[in-house]
């Protein structure tokens, strides 16, 4: 711009210095020079005005996207908060930063079906771009409230049987997500219990019918089939309160018994009661998350939930960029963890087989 001004001033100087009257210049030539002079002045004024005018840049604000997070566990548990943090971290790595270009609204149901329904209504009322649900009962609540808002579920055992998707490869509708187990896991839990405590003769499987997949039936078939093969008496233990948990564990007896906690959000929230009761009655127990073992439980085996939540962030990213849940196949777990608490085993008089210890991902001593 400064070069332009200098050029215009030079043109003006030439016009001023050029010979005019008395130098043989015609009247027409003088008129033409006058017009050029006026044009040069106008150009200089315009250029100077443009140079001095403050630049005003109107930056278009980036739209903030909304994510509703309906969590089926308890916010007071650090392990569950860690799962959600892993999701948020992966989302940020993909470019979606909470508080900057995305807003994450969290609701924690504490494994309460009524709270799940109320919170699902709240989240849907905010009209989020996508809802992320964890656990079966939370996903059911979200699905009940909207058939149009995209939903990405996590930690759902039986998405087809629960009516969330038509088929894993082509979910259809507004829902897709990440399953974390299958019906055969009931047999796996009992097999591990028999391996760590070979002399067991009775084994209970505990769940809350209100929150367990298919009311508890999803895992029962494989559990009972394994019990037949392993010559163990299966005992079904539906519970709905801490008092019922303690009574059910006491009903197993104290000799040659074991307990499997069904992969159920209620059991996840209430496992401290289970740990206390099984320690009192010396009942070997297995659950799905390593935190159960870190808190004093004997054995844990299940999908790596942190990995699932991170992978779910990838689906949320794709939905926010325009893909539809109906076109995103339901994903299965790819990582599983096993944890053993040797201190608890010793207090129960259990000698953990070396082969089982060798396959454990985490051992608490």
ABEGO torsion letter per residue (X at the ends): XAAAAAAAAAAAAAAAABBBBGAGBBAAAAAAAAAAAAAAAAAAAAAAAAAABBBBBBBBBBBBBBBBBBBABBAABAAAAAAAAAAAAAAAAAGBBBGAABBBBBBBAGGBAAAAAAAAAAAAAAGBABBBBBEAAAAAAAAAABAABBBBBBGBABAAAAGABABAABAEEABBEBBABBAAAAAAAAAAAAAABAABABBBBBBBAAABBGGGAAAAAAAAAAAAAAGBBBBBBBBABAAAAAAAAAAAEABGBBBBBBBBAAAAAAAAAAAAAAAAAGBBBBBABAAAAAAGBABBBEBBAAAAAAAAAAAAAAAAAGBBAAABBBBBBABBBBBBBAAAAAAAGBBBBAAAAAABABBBX
